[in-house]
């Protein structure tokens, strides 16, 4: 077996000299250029982690070099002084331990702990801690910042890279979401046990609503539906933190890792038409806040038990999120019962002063953030030209001296921070003797986790078109295959953003060559932007090969953090190339689209020479294998779109208009499937399969809410329905009127498949700001050819059949609502 070019044991003769990475020029030449670049980025840029710090504001992490194999922890029992510290006594409540620790800190020490890169406190035996680590779809690694994870010259050099979130959401399988979180949390703890982690807080999931299809970070979210986004967030968080899948939390104060739901709240614009996220004031109605923007975060807190929340850059109705006492303290902590820490988005405290001018001075910014309930500042000051100063590190002392903030407010923040670290077991002594100590390197990139990455990609990929059942292709009937497109032979483009060094990663071309080894390839465009297209060779290939597969769409040059899209069409000359190749081909072609946001591909949808369209999002390390298996019939696709695909005309609506509901006076047709009234390219929940599925309502145990509302007396002829506030109905009565819906599902096809079944509800009389329809439940079923089963949903009228009024209050309205699954309907009557 030839030596692995990515093995440090083979090539890294001097860990501080990148020129010793390879033993010969020939080995470099044999590597794909893109993989070489990724390798160098991930590993050479990590050199700074083992270079002694000369910056006094960023003290050297004692566990990053000399003690690299030793996990950082406090309360070493071999140190006699620890026996006198209450914060080391595991028999005491976390709150008491945190209170003791904070009381022992000097003011100078307190100020240093309010920033994500928190230095060591040697006199108390407390190591440095880094709050910032990424785990959006597997352990991530950002080359431009110092985080709590190192893969450089260590025991563990890779991590499982799952599909980008938007594709995983398309599976509509909450258990997969939980298992991905679980795998991410396990790999995080394995890295800690191997001494490669200085922080166990992971700033994921992103539970913002994908409100506008142009948002560059929509790819990070679970889509546009609040129920789906909230369920994803809760499931992923519970997995990361080591909790049970659902039900009462079984964790107590024993976190496997800490998950942080972001970006709180009403945040979904990065940089559009001259408006950036630092200066954007999101004008949000109380109604939209109640039924769209807030529910996913509430689910994260109340169902997921998230231990972290990140406040966003944007203002909400004139008040920046990170200075919003009502949102951070009243809502999060008092109403929802949040137990954890609140971090700023990176440099958001600076933004209060420098960009938004909300705070007049740096000290005002510090005070606004801390008084609102924020606990720790993410600062990029060590590597940022835009924000070269950490406000909390540099201005907390002067803010106290100027009486803008009190020491007790600082202590509150520190209590939340150290409580979280204690819940992670980092103050319990020797980690080899603690819970989670048995999670070793063998659980990173394990066969189980890699199989899960493949499963998630298989279940997420969406079949958008399959005219005359072109797919699946015959494994024996295709003797020649042309694979064309700028996304066909680029493995990096499969990973999306916030990815880490994948266990393994192959291109789509390589995946297809497992079925047709002689498959020919042509890039077709200069890159994904396709500013120039060379059509001659692709057209010639299309004329001679048995089958053509075009791999087009988007990549991170088109959509990403700090980059929103200006339109919804495919980039540059991609449509021209696709149309020319389809026209020349001997038979209808297959079009594969990568990308994390909706695309107006109406031209392809209506082109008879384009037989099949597959949307693959950013499918992760196993994405190429998954696509090939679907195309050649080894897997029956079942993914369904978690967001609406709008036509290009939608871009006439300003992205800055945050209103979900239609506004005819301004030309806003509404946002998301719940309110959008215009034409669609593909609708939310759309997705084909190689099988057809039929549904029937087997039974609906209909209960009726019959409560007279004395505050809303009406005559019999009144057209205004009666209503009652959900808060007035009460928890006990809400539980009493819950009912079950049983749906029968049958696979009418000739191939086994996994199928998401989506249950919607709509008012019999639309209008008055009510959703056109809304999702009230979803489940997946696995059915063999011809097999039939029944699935059961439990609905709570107080949750699923209520709606938000203009004051942002949830109400139950009298009248009929219709349950929908597929093309079947069933009425439910509500009596007030």
Protein Blocks (a to p, Z undefined) as FASTA:
>chain_A
ZZdfkbmklmmmblklmklmpgbfklmmmpcfklmmmmmmmmmmmmmmmgccfbfklccd
fklmmmmmpccdehiaklmklmmpmklmmkbcfklmmmmmmmmpcfklmmmmmpfbacdd
fknopacddfbdcffbocaddfkbccfbdfehpfblcdcddddfklmmmnopaklmmmmm
mmmmmmmmmmmmnopacbfcdcdddfbdcfblkbmklmmpgbjbfklmmmmmmmmmmmmn
opafbdjdfklpadfbdcdddddehiabfbgghiafklpccdddfklmmmmmmmmmmmmm
mmnopabdcddfbdcehiafklcmklmmmmmmmmnopacdddddehklmmmmmmnomamb
fklmmmmmmmnopabdcdfklmpfklmccfklmmmmmmmmnopacfklmmmmmmmmmmmm
mmnopanojfklgghklpcfklgopaklmmmmmmmmmmmpccfbdghhlbacdfklpmbd
cdedjklmcfklmnopaiacdfbdcdfklmmmmmmmmlccdekiablnomaccfklmmmm
mmmmmbdcddehjdfklgcehiacfbfbdehjlmmmmmmmmmmpmbdcddddedjbdcdf
klmmmmmklmbccdehjnbjmlmmmmmmmmnopaccfbdcfbdcddfklmmpcfklmbfb
dcfknopabeajklpcbdcfbdghiacdfbdcddddfbacddddddddfklcccfklcbd
cdddfklnopmlmmmmgccdddddddfbfbdcddddddddddfbgcjhiafbdcfbdcdd
dddehiacdddddddfklmmgccdfkopacddeddddddehjbccdddddZZ
